[in-house]
Amino acid sequence: MFHGLPAGQEDPIIALMLAFRGDTRPGKVDLGVGIYRDSEGATPVMSAVRKAEQHLAETQETKAYTALTGDPAFADALRKLTLGDAASADRIAFAGTPGGSGALRQAYELIARTAPDATVWLPDPSWPNHMAVLDYLQRPTRTYRYAAPEGELDRDAFFEDLASIPRGDVVLLHGCCHNPTGIDPAPEDWTRIAEILSQTGAVPLIDLAYQGFGTGLTEDAAGLRHLAKTLPEMLLCISCSKTFGLYRDRAGLLLALAANDADRTTLQSQLTLLNRNAFSFPPDHAGRLVSTVLADPVLKAEWEAELTAMRTRIRTLRDTFTAELRRLTNSDRFDRIASQNGMFSRLPLEPEAIRALREDHGIYLIGDGRMNVSGLTDETIPRVARAIAETTV
Ligand SMILES: Cc1ncc(COP(=O)(O)O)c(C=O)c1O
């Protein structure tokens, strides 16, 4: 049965992670894989999450199954955190999922069931796994123009393409901290996005994996909240991997906003069935940590302070790194990095320079130039900037 099975295609980001692990050179720098790193290069368990975990260990009396769509308290807490009061609960169906990837997968499955011919439109570029999974599912996809080469939103092209997307198709937008570019629409751009989508009838699918990493918890959700308020339907895929540091524990949520309560009821039954057919029950432990943190004002404040510290660290790194690059290259070529958002930016480097950084200097970037800004430290910034300056002369 298995003889002759072709090898599965390697995920480039995971392959890079493994190559980094196998590199024995001292001083190697991992700017590839998308996990937050502190000033020591570590990804510690957040202290509010650890406290919630201790509390849960002491008080949890059963690990019996919950519901097919997961613990409603988790869904409710995340709904409030992401949507605020932009949409009332009676418009929203939900499904707990294994991480944000699970939420995206279930969103694609839902689209396939409800609108089999709908094309899913992705920004160019996007997180590679968006296209990879849609291709795997053999879903129709197209891309819309998003990022200009100089590292800003390609506004005219973006809006032109957005306006051309027909009714019933789905537009995937990054809620904030666009991966891989760090380029986000400004508040007035979100207003325009809402106007266009309400004219065309295309449905937004928001991927929200970095709320709080850009400008703030509320600010980072303002755009998607505006869409939720303005448009009748929307899909929202939430990941708690980065925001609660729960990467391996897999907490995620799909929220489906319907135009009315009757549609919501049907949607809820479909989401329940999709979970049953995929994995029955979503992971519970990590979601329960999230709802424990969000329900307790003291833990919530502690978590927000930790998230703020992460965001502030990334901002400072962006500023220092950009200043160093400007000094060493004597050009403004890298300046946009300072104003981009979240963990990622894409360095304007040729593939040859990216290869040289890896092979000659032990500095690992994704092949398209994406770097994880939080992988830098005060100690490595001068070295990384010097290596970049050397490879780009
Ligand atoms: C844009 C984006 N969406 C979704 C995810 C999914 O995260 P996870 O499945 O680990 O929760 C990631 C993770 O890197 C991401 O960068």
The ligand as an ORCA input file, in Angstrom:
! r2SCAN-3c Opt
* xyz 0 1
  C      -0.744     34.634      9.924
  C      -0.864     33.383     10.717
  N      -2.056     32.797     10.807
  C      -2.239     31.678     11.512
  C      -1.181     31.084     12.177
  C      -1.489     29.799     12.908
  O      -0.988     29.664     14.148
  P      -1.258     28.380     15.024
  O      -1.864     27.326     14.193
  O       0.064     27.982     15.568
  O      -2.195     28.835     16.109
  C       0.093     31.655     12.107
  C       1.240     31.022     12.742
  O       2.372     31.227     12.431
  C       0.244     32.843     11.365
  O       1.425     33.455     11.269
*
